Amino acid sequence: MAKFIFVAGGVMSGVGKGIATASIGAILKSKGFRVSAIKIDPYLNMDAGTMNPVEHGEVFVTDDGTECDQDIGNYERFLDRNLSTINYLTNGRVYHAVIEKERQLGYNGETVEVGVHVPEEIISRIKNVAVHDKADFVLVEIGGTVGDYQNMLFLEAGRLMKLASSNDVLFMLVTYLPVPRMLGEMKTKPTQHAVRALNSVGISPDFIIARSEALVDAPRKRKISIFCNVAPENVISSPDVSSVYDIPVQFEEDQLGNRILKKFRMKERSKDMKEWRKLSAKTKGKNPEIVIGVVGKYIVSGDFALPDSYISVVEAVRHASWAKNRTPRILWFSAEEYEKKGTALKSLHRDLKQCDCVIVPGGFGERGTEGKIRAISYCRVNKIPYLGLCFGMQLAIIEYARNVCGIARATSREFSKTGDLVIDVMEDQKALLETKKYGATMRLGSYMCSLQKGSLVWKLYNKQSAVQERHRHRYEFNNAYKEILEAKGVVFSGANTERNLVEIMEIPSHPFFVGTQFHPELLSRPFHPHPLFTGLVDAALKRKKKH
């Protein structure tokens, strides 16, 4: 029978539940167990597809086309396995399922109650993951913070599972211990209050993962133990680290894996963290630096930068850089800066001349597009290695059509109904947009891409004839302009032959200029970097050496 580990968060959001969950999974996997994971978002949204990335972070996409929370991406990277729609839950999905079941007389005329039937539905879905994924352990991360009313029913589901089978369920609380600057002392009181909030719904944590900027010392562990009813050795210190890939190794220094097995009355197993130790060492290595510029629009919110909007891109860059024994330094540039009258060109030159390569990631809508196009043009003209992802490919085509092919009014139907629509809406999307059916209706998930023999990407993909890649888009290259662009030097080196859709464009006369309609960053793993990102890094290193 599978064992279930519920992970909740206390004190504040963004405390690191997702990475903690993923790290625990990596540890258990290293001990030879089959591990799966579930992310629970307490929103009424059916999925993350319609959420603003500035507010919610990146929308991750699985092979089966589920638009989900970025933590599913963390799980895939740390567990080195693909997950699917069953690994993602929201309040919206649960309530929808309960109502559908009621409409079909699935409850045999009973009064459908929130406090009974909703937790039942949640428990059923959690147990289904264990069966479907043939898992020894299922990690269940409950989004939000204990004390929020939005996640109460998910906590109740966990409590009921623990009540029914106490030897098969345990709870972890990831909490935060602040060190106020004016005091200089680590404070445990917020954690005590978080534990009491958890106690108030009938749950006592088996482990407390104590996040802080510094190691949690013995006096603080004793205090947490006394006031939170947790053994001192089960208070796991988790100080800030330079890389999230240090965390599995850090947890194992506190013997977390075997402590979990002991709680479940399972035989302890030796740890095999060699790969993770090597990776951790690479993240700390004093290797030469490589500078990667990312030009996007989900960069800034008020006075704060938001790299979580592009977290998979960031991780893919890191994976590729470490594989080439380089230390990545990512510079964030807001595309809107390159649209300001009088300062745009100056800003472009100041920012991009310091980069060894540049990425324009995915996005939606008109805001910032002209700034991105100017950045792409700068990279093309100045031979800076460039990788355009989804929208980044579409804008690269618009830039080339305008400035090389002489199609001055080249644009996309996404933000213009007139002009030369070199990027047009996909035929099957027209009716959906007209009826405002936006949720889960894009071209989503994994599709086949055939590669042109002899092209750059064919070589980067180890000369494979076709590859599977993940998508999230409504608009595509308009094939009516294909011959014009090809005559001027563009090679369309990847295509979905089933629907005659362009998937990859490249410029052979450039050291590295590649655009993909798909999102290669979603398949990059720490031990298996994506070939397009390693190709970009290789090109950047050649440019660095030359200059």
N, C-alpha and C positions, 0 to 999 in steps of 0.2 A: 504494500500500500504506500502511496506517495505521502511524503511529509510536506507540510505547508508552513511557510514562514511569511508572516505579515510584517510589513515595514511601514510604519507611520512616522510623521514628522511633528516636532514640537517647537515652540518659541517663535519661529518665523518661516515663511516660505523661502524656497531657494537654499535650504540648509544642506542639501546634497543627498536626499533620499534615493534618487535615481542612480547616482554613481555608487552609493553604498550598496544598493540592491544588486547592481551589476557586478560589483566587486565580490560580494558574498557568493554570487553565482559562479564567478570565475574560480574562486577558492574550492567550492564543492566540486566543480567540474575537474579541477586539477587532481582531486582525490579519486577520480574515476566514476563519479556519479553523473547520471543524465539529468540536466537541469533545464527547466523552463521558467518563464517569468510572465507576469501580468502587470500592466499599468492600468490603474483606475483613476480616471479624471472625474471629479465630483460635479462637472458641469452638466447642464441639461442639453448641451449640444450633442448631436448624434456622433460626431467625430470632430477632429481638429481642422477639417478642411476649410471652414468658413471663418476661422479665427484669425485675427490680426497678429502677424508674427512679432510685431513690436511689443504687443501685450503678452502674448502666449509663448513666444519663441518659435523655432523652426517647426514646420509641419513635415514629419517624416512619413515616407511612403513605403509600404511593404510590397513584396512580390505580387500579392493578390489584390493590390490597389487600395488598401486601407490607408486613409489619411489619419495619422495618429500623432500622439505626443512624442516629443524628441527623445524621451527616455526609452522608447522602443528601439531607437537607434543605438542608445548606449548599451542596451541589453544585447543587441545583435553584435555589436563590436566586441564586447567583453566575453560573450559566450561563443562567439564565432559560429553563429547559426542563424538561419532565417526564421523569423516569426510571422504570424499572420493575424487575421482579423479577430480570432478568438482570444488573442493575447492582449486585447485592448478593450476596456470597459469604460463607459460613461454613464452618468445618471440617465441621460437621454436614451441610450440604448436599452438600459434595464427597464425603465418605465414604458418605453415603446413595446418591448417584448411582453411585459405584463398585460398591457392594454390589449395587444393583439390576441394574446391567449384568452383573455376574458371575452373578447368579441367572438371567439370561436368556441365558446363554452368549455374552455379548457379547465375551468375551475368548478365545473359541474353545478353551476348555480349558486356557489358560495358567495358571500359578501367578500369582495376583494379588498384586502386591508394593506396599507402601506407597511405597517410594522411586522406583518407576517409574510405576505407574498413577495414583497420586494427583496428582503433578505434571502428567501428561498430561491428566487431567480438568480441572485448573485452567487449563492453557494453552488447551485447547479452549474453555472458557467465556470466557476473556478475548478470544480471537480472534472468538468469536461476537458479542460486544458491538460490536467494530469493524465487522463486516458488518451487523448488525441496525441500528445507529445511523448507518451510512454515515459513520463518523468519520474525520477526518484524524488526530486525536490521541485516544488513550485513556489517561486518567490512572488509575493503579491504586494506591490507598492500601492499604498493608498494616498492619493494626491491630497493636497491641502495640508492644513495644520490641525492637530487635535484640538477640539473645542469649536471647530467650524460646524455649523449644522448641516452643511452640504454633504459631508462625508460620514455622517452618523450611521446611516444604514449599512454602509460598507464595513464600518467597525462592528456593527451589530452582527453582520454575517460572520465575521471572524470570531466574535465571541461565541456564537452558536456552534461554530465548527469546533472550537476549543472545548466547549461544554460537552459535545457529543463524543469527542475523541481527543482527550487531553494529551495523550502521548504522541499525537500526530501533528500538533499545531503549536507554534510558538510565536511570540510577538517581539518585535524590536522597535525601539523608539529612537529615531535620529533627532538629536536635540542640539541646541547651541548654548555654549557657555561664553558670554561676553566678557571682555576685559576692558572696562571703561577707562579711557585714557587718563581721566582726572584722578582715578583711584589706583590704577596699576595692579588691580587684584582681580583674579578670575572669580566670577559670581555664579553660584549654583541655583539661586532662587528661581530664575525663569524655568530651569529644568524641573525643579520641584513642582512648580505650578502646572507645567505641561503633563507631568506624570499624574498629578491629581485630576486633571481633566480627563486623562485616559482611564483612571480608576473610576471616575464618575459614570462611565458607561460599562463598567463591569470588567475591565481589562487591566491586568498588571503586566508590565513588560518583563520579559525574560532577560533581555539585554538592553542596555542603553549605549548607543554610539554617540560619544560626546565630541561634537564638532567644536573647534575653537581655533584661534590663531596660533595657539601654542599647545604643547603637550599638557594633558590633564594630569596633575600630580597626585601623589598618594593621599594627602589630606582632603583634596576635593573628591577623589573617588570614594573615600570613607564617608564623607558627608552625603554624597549622592546615594550611597548604599544604605545608610541609616534612614534617610528621609524618603527614599523611593522604593525601599524593600527589594533591592537587587544586590546580589553578592558582589563584593568589590571587584573580583576577577571578571565579572560580567559587565563591568563598565569599561567599554573599549574606547581608548583615546584615539581621536582622529583629527590631528592638527592640520592646518593648511599645508598643502604641498604644491610643488611647482608644476606637477603633472598629475592628472587623474589616474594615469596608469601606474602611479606609485602606490595607490590605495590598496589593491589586493595584497601586495607585499607587506604594507604597513599593518593591515589587519592580521595577517598571519604571524607577525611579530608578537601579537597578543594571543596567539593560538586560537583565533576565533573559530576556524573551521572545526577543530576537534572539540571545542566547547559546545558548538552547535550539536555535533554528533553525540556528545555526552548527555545533553539535554534530551535528545531523542532516544537515549539508551541504546545507541548504536555503537558498534565497534570503531574505535579511533583508527584513522588511516594516516599514513605518512603523507606529507605534503610534497607535491612536485611542482614547484613554482619557478623552475629554471628559466623558462621562456619569459615569465613576467619579470624576473630579476634582471635578465639581460635587457629587456625593454626599458625597465626603470633606469638602468644604468645609462642607456642611450639618451634618455630624456634629460639626464643630468650632465651628459658628456660635454667636454669643452671642444666640440667640433666647430669648424668654420661656419660662419653664419650665412644664411641665404635669406634675402628680403623678398617677401611676397606681398604685393599690393592687392587689396580687395576693394573694388569700387561697387558700392551698392546704395540702396536707399533705406534699408531697414537697419541703419547704423546708429542713429542718435535718437534719444528720447530725453528732451530737456538738456540737462548738463551731463548725461550719462551715455556711455557707449553700450551697444547691445550686440555683442558677438554671438549670443545664443540664437539670434535670428538666422545665423548661417553656421550652426555648430557642426554639421556634417562636412561642410567645406573645410572648416578649420581642422577637424580631425583628419580628413583625407590629406591635407597639406602636411600635417605633422607626420602621418604614417610614411608618406613618400620621402619627406626630408630625412627622417631618422633612418630609413632604409638606405639612403645614400650618404649616411654618416655626416649629416649637416644639421645645424640648429636653426629651425625656422623662426624668423621674426616677421610677424604679420602686421602690416600697416593698413588701417581702415580709412577709407576715403568716401565721403558722402558725395554722391553723384550730383546733388543739387548745387554744390560749390562750383561745379564746372559749367553752370548755367548763368552765373551772375555776370551782369554786364560790366565790362571794364577789367574784371579780375580773373575771368575764367581761364584764359590762356596762361597767365602767370601762375595760377594755382596748379594747372595741369603739369606744367613744366617742373615746378617746384616739387610736386608730389611724386610723379611717375618716373622722373629721371633717377631717383634713388632706388628704384625697384629692379630686382633681377628678373621678375616675371609679374604678370598681372592676371587676375581672375575677375570676370564679371559674372556673378551668380544669378540664379533665377529671381523672378519677381513678377509683379503684375501692375498694370496701370501705367498711365502716362507720366506721372510725377518722376522726375529725375532721368527720363529716357534720353533727352538731348545731351545731358551731362555724360551719361554712359557712352553715347555714340562718339562724343568728342574724345573720351578716354580711349575707346577702341581705335579710333583713327590715329591717335598719338602712338599707340603700340604698334599699329601696322606700319606707319611711316618710319618710325624710329627703330624698327626691328626688335622690339621687346617681346619676348615669348608671351603668348596670350592664350588663355583658355576661357571660352564662353560657355556657360551652362544654361541650357534651355532658353530663357529670355536673352541670355548673353550671346547665344548663337544667332537668334533672330535679329538682334540689334547689330551684330557683326555683318549680317547679310544686308541690312538696310544701309549701314555705313559704306560698304563696298559698292552697293548699287548706286548710291549718290555720288561718291567721290572717285570711283574708278570707272564705272559703267556709264556715267553721265545721266543717270535717272534721278534728276534733281528732286522730284516729288515722291521718292520711294518712302514708304511708310508701312505701318501695320494697321489692320482693321481693328485691332484692340483699342487704338486711340485715335483713329481717323476713319471716316467713311468715304473720303475723297483722296485723290492722288493715286500713285502707282502702288497697289497693295501687294508688295513682294512677300509680305506675311499676311495670310488670310485665315479666317476662321475655318476650322474643320467642318466639313459638310454636316456631319451628324450632330454638331454642337449648335447649329443655327436655331433649331426649334427649341432646344433647351434654354438658350439665352433669351429667346423671345418670350418664353413662359416663366422666366426667372427661376429656373431649376438649377441652382448653382451648386448645391451640396452633393458631393460624391458623383459628379457627372462628367468630370474631365476625362481625358485619356489617362488612365491611372494604372500603375503597376508595371509588371515585367512584360516586355515584348521583344521579339527577335529583331536583330539588326544585322543585315548582311554587309560584309566588308569588301571593299574593292581591292583586289589583289595588287600588291606593289605600292599601295598608298602608305602614308606615314602611320595612320592608325592601325592598318593591317599588320605592320611590323610591331607596333607597340603591344598589340593583342597577341603577340607570339604567332603571327601568321595564321590565325584562325579564320575560317571562311564566314563565320557568324557568331554573334554573342547575344546574351540576354541582358537587357538593361531596364532600369525602372524609369517611369515617366510620370509627369504631372503637368499637363498643358491642354489648352483649348485651341491654340493657334498653331499654324504650320507654315512651312515655306510653300509659296505659290509656284508650282511647277511650270507655269506659263513663262516664268523668267529664267528658267534653268539654262537654256542655251545661251542667253545673253551673258550670264555670269560665268559660265564655263568658257566662253570665247575670250573672256578677260582674265582667265587664270584661276578661277575657283574650281576645286575638285570636290564633288559631292561623293565622299568616300564611304558613306554608310547609308543604308536605306532599309525601310521595312517594305519588303517586296509584296506582301499580302495586300497592302493598301497604297503602295507606291508613294510612301512618305519619306522625305529626306530626313535622315537621322544625324548625319555628320557632314560638316563642311570643313575644308582645310585649304590653305594657300601654300602650295609647294615652294614658291619663290621666297617665302618667309622662313626664318629659322624654326619657328614653331608658332603656328596660328591655327588653332583648332576650335571649332564650335560644335557642341552636341545638343540635340533636341532633348535628350534624356539627362538624367542626373547621376553621373558616375560616382559622385561623392557618397551616395547612399549604400554602395556596395564595398566601400573601402574598409578594411579591417586592420588593426595594429600589426598583426603578423602576416597580412596579405594586402599590401598597399595596392590601390587601383592603378593599372598600367598607364592610364592617361595622366594621372598626377605624377607618377614617377617619370614619365616622358617630359612633362612640363618642368620638373625639377632638373632633369638632365640638361634640357635646353637652357635653363637659367644658369646652370653651372658653366656651360660652354660660353655663354655670353659674359659671365662674370670673369672667366679666365681671359677672354679676348680683350675685355675693357680694363 
